[in-house]
């Protein structure tokens, strides 16, 4: 289980472009070894064009290595241009969790 989670909440009417940008970035991050352990992309059913991306990392240090990478900063700038306003970021330490199985 991940030890650190970043949540990015954003609005965009250009989701297909954001998703393609994310897929391209994922391949680059995997090659650099800075990719999150897991990423979940969600759409808010109650708010048009509202999305949340949940990125799970092994640790805070791993997340900061990813965040401080110039490629990540370039990705964030490109993504911001596709959004309908600034995103909200949440940095969360993993405390506890469970699954239904």
C-alpha positions as CSV (number, residue, x, y, z in Angstrom):
1,X,0.0,0.0,0.0
2,X,1.2,3.5,-0.8
3,X,2.6,5.7,2.0
4,X,1.8,9.0,0.3
5,X,-1.1,10.2,-1.8
6,X,-1.5,13.3,-4.0
7,X,-4.9,14.3,-5.1
8,X,-5.4,16.8,-8.0
9,X,-8.9,18.2,-8.3
10,X,-9.6,20.1,-11.6
11,X,-12.2,21.2,-14.0
12,X,-11.8,20.9,-17.8
13,X,-14.0,20.8,-20.9
14,X,-11.1,19.3,-22.7
15,X,-10.8,16.0,-20.8
16,X,-9.7,13.9,-23.8
17,X,-6.7,16.2,-24.3
18,X,-5.9,16.0,-20.6
19,X,-6.1,12.2,-20.7
20,X,-3.8,12.0,-23.7
21,X,-1.3,14.3,-22.1
22,X,-1.4,12.1,-19.0
23,X,-0.9,8.9,-21.0
24,X,2.1,10.4,-22.7
25,X,3.5,11.6,-19.4
26,X,3.0,8.2,-17.8
27,X,5.3,6.5,-20.3
28,X,8.0,9.1,-19.7
29,X,7.7,8.8,-15.9
30,X,7.9,5.0,-16.1
31,X,11.1,5.3,-18.1
32,X,12.6,7.8,-15.6
33,X,11.6,5.6,-12.7
34,X,9.5,8.4,-11.0
35,X,6.0,7.2,-11.8
36,X,3.5,6.8,-9.0
37,X,2.7,3.3,-7.9
38,X,-0.9,3.8,-8.9
39,X,-3.0,6.5,-10.5
40,X,-6.8,6.6,-10.4
41,X,-8.7,9.1,-12.5
42,X,-12.3,9.9,-11.5
43,X,-15.1,12.0,-12.9
44,X,-17.5,13.8,-10.5
45,X,-21.1,12.6,-11.4
46,X,-22.6,15.7,-9.7
47,X,-20.5,18.4,-11.3
48,X,-20.0,18.8,-15.1
49,X,-16.4,18.7,-16.3
50,X,-15.0,18.1,-12.7
51,X,-12.3,15.4,-12.2
52,X,-10.1,14.1,-9.5
53,X,-6.8,12.3,-10.1
54,X,-5.4,10.2,-7.2
55,X,-1.7,9.4,-7.4
56,X,-0.3,6.9,-4.9
57,X,3.5,6.8,-4.1
58,X,5.6,4.6,-1.9
59,X,6.6,7.6,0.2
60,X,6.6,11.4,0.5
61,X,10.2,11.4,-0.8
62,X,9.2,9.4,-3.9
63,X,6.3,11.9,-4.6
64,X,8.6,14.9,-4.1
65,X,11.2,13.3,-6.5
66,X,8.4,13.1,-9.1
67,X,7.1,16.6,-8.3
68,X,10.5,18.2,-8.6
69,X,11.3,16.5,-11.9
70,X,11.4,19.2,-14.7
71,X,9.2,16.9,-16.9
72,X,6.5,16.8,-14.2
73,X,6.6,20.6,-13.9
74,X,6.3,20.8,-17.7
75,X,3.3,18.3,-17.6
76,X,1.6,20.4,-14.9
77,X,2.0,23.6,-17.0
78,X,0.6,21.9,-20.1
79,X,-2.3,20.4,-18.1
80,X,-3.1,23.8,-16.5
81,X,-3.6,25.2,-20.0
82,X,-6.2,22.6,-20.7
83,X,-8.1,23.2,-17.4
84,X,-11.0,25.7,-16.8
85,X,-9.2,27.2,-13.8
86,X,-6.4,26.3,-11.4
87,X,-6.3,22.8,-10.0
88,X,-6.4,22.1,-6.3
89,X,-3.7,19.9,-4.9
90,X,-3.8,17.8,-1.7
91,X,-0.8,16.1,-0.2
92,X,-1.8,13.2,2.1
93,X,0.1,10.8,4.3
94,X,-1.4,7.3,4.2
95,X,-2.7,6.4,7.7
96,X,-5.0,3.4,7.3
97,X,-7.3,1.6,4.9
98,X,-9.2,-1.5,4.1
99,X,-10.7,-3.4,1.3
100,X,-14.0,-5.3,1.1
101,X,-12.3,-8.6,0.3
